[in-house]
Amino acid sequence: MAKIIYAFILILLCSACSTAPKRPTLSQLQQFASEIVTDFQERERAGTLSQEEKQAWNQVQEEMESEEMSSLKKYSAQPINLDFPFLVAAANEWGYSFPEINDFLGLDLITENPYCENEFQSYKVFQVFPDFVLANGCEVTSYDTCNTLNGRIFMFPKQGESLYFDDKILTPPVDFCSVYAGIFSYESKGGNQHTVPILLFLPKIIDKVQLEYIQKMREETQKELQ
């Protein structure tokens, strides 16, 4: 969703909502989003948009035709129109979660993650590369102990600005789970070829677009080894 939330939207939302005496309802935010879209459409027809507004407005319309939005529209139980990015931006600004927005709009985009694994609860890093790490699944974990005697090896892509180092313990955050999102082949220091699962930490309650991404990743990584 981050791609369709633009700075200019937030500026509009903050300036218009800053005087609100209390947290607006999602219905009020939806009305506000609709008014913003109507205003832009009318001023576009009148030719009174500034160059900056015109550029930002074009970006929003282009994003509505993006692959990401096409996936949302494909799985959504309700139509998704130009009001949507403005509503999401406003709702996020006021602390509403996407599941709350999903329920309010009746999109039916949220479901339980069928790819959650319970094989291991944590993982211990043993080798660090520029873009990923290799880690062993921990059979038994305490505050500072990870038994990896019979643990499986995983490839874990680096996340954001997190630091990775040997013996670091990786554990899914609260309400997240371990997902095997494909397979990865690498050559060990001894020259042996190994194929291991790609490990991701993803929400236990997930949107259907992410599920499609996991499925595609599984299929594509499998094809690469054929």
Stockholm file with secondary structure:
# STOCKHOLM 1.0

chainA/1-226         MAKIIYAFILILLCSACSTAPKRPTLSQLQQFASEIVTDFQERERAGTLSQEEKQAWNQVQEEMESEEMSSLKKYSAQPINLDFPFLVAAANEWGYSFPEINDFLGLDLITENPYCENEFQSYKVFQVFPDFVLANGCEVTSYDTCNTLNGRIFMFPKQGESLYFDDKILTPPVDFCSVYAGIFSYESKGGNQHTVPILLFLPKIIDKVQLEYIQKMREETQKELQ
#=GR chainA/1-226 SS CGGGCCHHHHHHHHHHHTTCSSCCCHHHHHHHHHHHHHHHHHHHHHTCCCHHHHHHHHHHHHHTTSHHHHHHHHHCSSCCCTHHHHHHHHHHHTTCCHHHHHHHHTCCCEEECTTEECSCSCEEEEEECSSEEEEEECSEECSSCEECTTCCEEEEECCTTCCCCTTCEECCCTTEEEEEEEEEEEECTTSCEEEEEEEEEEESEEEHHHHHHHHHHHHHHHHHTC
#=GC SS_cons         CGGGCCHHHHHHHHHHHTTCSSCCCHHHHHHHHHHHHHHHHHHHHHTCCCHHHHHHHHHHHHHTTSHHHHHHHHHCSSCCCTHHHHHHHHHHHTTCCHHHHHHHHTCCCEEECTTEECSCSCEEEEEECSSEEEEEECSEECSSCEECTTCCEEEEECCTTCCCCTTCEECCCTTEEEEEEEEEEEECTTSCEEEEEEEEEEESEEEHHHHHHHHHHHHHHHHHTC
//
